[in-house]
């Protein structure tokens, strides 16, 4: 088992500041994501919300064949008049999520396989939109990290889902 505490949860939407990174899924891309998080946290240090910040979000949208668009996000309580380049605003709508905790030191891909099976067992399916092609069984992934967390820490994973309708 690579996950624990699989459950469905209604989650309010939020506004955030994001640094967007797009590319092919390779080891170099994952290094780029880590660098993007560091850059985003550095650029956001002067914001009022920053000192209260306990978590950062990684949102992956699998909208590119063999690649993803990744958003390194910090949630904020207010919209600021000016953002430093290359930061952008992001709005994440309220939704039903399948939530699970990825156990540190286990394979994240195994966690996602277990999550996909658990979603199906609950008679739900991953949320998709007509705007994005689907290149992954879980096309939208939201991962929550402690702001000053270590790579070896557990990660909360949220997958937006919809109830499967049976006809």
C-alpha positions in Angstrom: 0.0 0.0 0.0 1.3 3.4 -1.0 -1.7 5.4 0.2 -3.8 5.7 3.3 -7.0 7.4 4.3 -8.8 7.3 0.9 -12.0 9.3 1.2 -14.3 11.6 -0.7 -14.4 15.3 0.4 -16.1 18.5 -0.7 -13.4 21.2 -0.9 -13.9 24.9 -1.3 -12.3 26.6 -4.1 -9.4 29.0 -3.6 -7.4 31.8 -5.3 -3.7 31.3 -5.6 -0.5 32.6 -7.1 1.2 30.2 -9.5 4.4 29.7 -11.3 3.5 27.6 -14.4 5.9 25.0 -15.9 5.0 23.1 -19.1 6.9 20.2 -20.6 7.5 16.5 -21.2 7.3 14.1 -18.3 11.0 13.4 -17.8 13.3 13.4 -14.8 14.6 16.8 -15.9 11.0 18.1 -15.8 10.6 16.9 -12.2 13.9 18.8 -11.4 12.3 21.8 -13.1 9.2 21.6 -10.9 11.4 21.6 -7.8 13.2 24.6 -9.1 9.9 26.3 -9.9 8.6 25.8 -6.4 11.8 27.4 -5.0 11.5 30.3 -7.4 7.8 30.8 -6.6 8.4 30.8 -2.9 11.3 33.3 -3.3 9.2 35.6 -5.5 6.2 35.4 -3.0 8.1 36.2 0.2 7.1 39.8 0.3 3.3 39.1 0.1 1.2 39.6 3.3 -0.1 36.0 3.1 3.4 34.4 3.0 4.2 34.5 6.7 1.0 32.6 7.5 1.5 30.1 4.8 1.7 26.5 5.9 1.1 24.6 2.7 2.0 24.9 -1.0 0.1 23.1 -3.8 1.4 21.3 -6.9 -1.3 21.0 -9.6 -0.6 18.8 -12.6 -2.8 18.9 -15.7 -2.1 16.1 -18.1 -3.0 18.1 -21.2 0.1 17.4 -23.4 0.9 14.0 -24.9 3.8 12.6 -22.8 3.8 15.8 -20.8 2.0 18.1 -18.3 1.3 21.6 -17.4 2.4 22.0 -13.7 1.3 24.9 -11.4 3.4 25.6 -8.3 0.8 27.4 -6.2 0.5 29.2 -3.0 -3.1 30.0 -1.7 -3.8 33.6 -0.9 -6.5 35.4 1.0 -6.4 38.6 -1.2 -5.7 39.6 -4.7 -2.6 41.9 -5.0 -2.5 44.8 -7.4 0.8 43.7 -8.8 2.5 40.3 -9.1 6.1 39.8 -9.9 6.8 38.3 -13.3 6.4 35.3 -14.1 3.8 34.7 -11.3 0.1 34.4 -12.4 -3.3 34.2 -10.7 -5.1 30.9 -10.6 -8.6 30.1 -9.5 -9.4 26.6 -8.3 -13.1 26.0 -8.2 -15.0 24.2 -5.4 -15.3 20.5 -6.2 -15.7 16.9 -4.9 -12.2 15.3 -4.5 -11.0 11.9 -3.8 -8.3 12.5 -1.1 -5.6 10.2 0.0 -2.2 10.4 1.7 0.8 9.3 -0.3 3.1 7.5 2.1 6.6 8.8 2.0 9.3 6.5 0.7 6.8 4.6 -1.5 6.4 5.0 -5.3 4.1 7.9 -6.2 3.1 6.1 -9.4 1.8 3.2 -7.2 -0.1 5.7 -5.2 -1.8 7.0 -8.3 -2.7 3.5 -9.5 -4.2 2.7 -6.1 -6.2 6.0 -6.1 -7.5 5.3 -9.6 -8.8 1.8 -8.4 -10.3 3.3 -5.2 -12.1 6.0 -7.2 -13.7 3.4 -9.4 -14.7 1.2 -6.4 -16.6 4.2 -5.0 -18.4 4.5 -8.3 -16.9 7.8 -9.1 -14.6 8.8 -12.1 -12.0 11.5 -12.5 -13.3 14.8 -13.6 -12.4 15.8 -17.1 -13.2 18.9 -19.3 -13.9 19.3 -22.9 -11.2 21.9 -23.0 -8.4 19.5 -22.3 -7.4 16.3 -24.1 -7.0 13.3 -21.8 -3.5 11.8 -21.7 -3.7 10.2 -18.3 -6.3 8.2 -16.3 -6.1 10.9 -13.6 -5.9 14.1 -15.8 -6.0 16.6 -12.9 -3.8 16.0 -9.8 -3.4 18.3 -6.8 -0.7 17.6 -4.3 -0.4 19.4 -1.0 3.1 19.8 0.6 4.2 21.5 3.8 5.8 24.8 2.9 9.1 23.9 4.5 8.5 20.2 4.1 11.2 17.7 3.3 11.1 15.5 0.2 10.6 12.5 2.5 7.4 13.8 4.0 3.9 12.3 3.3 1.9 14.2 0.6 -1.8 14.7 0.5 -3.2 14.0 -3.0 -6.5 15.3 -4.2 -8.2 14.2 -7.5 -11.3 16.0 -8.6 -14.1 13.4 -9.2 -17.7 13.2 -10.3 -20.3 10.5 -9.5 -20.5 7.8 -12.2 -24.0 7.7 -13.6 -25.4 4.3 -14.4 -28.0 4.0 -17.1 
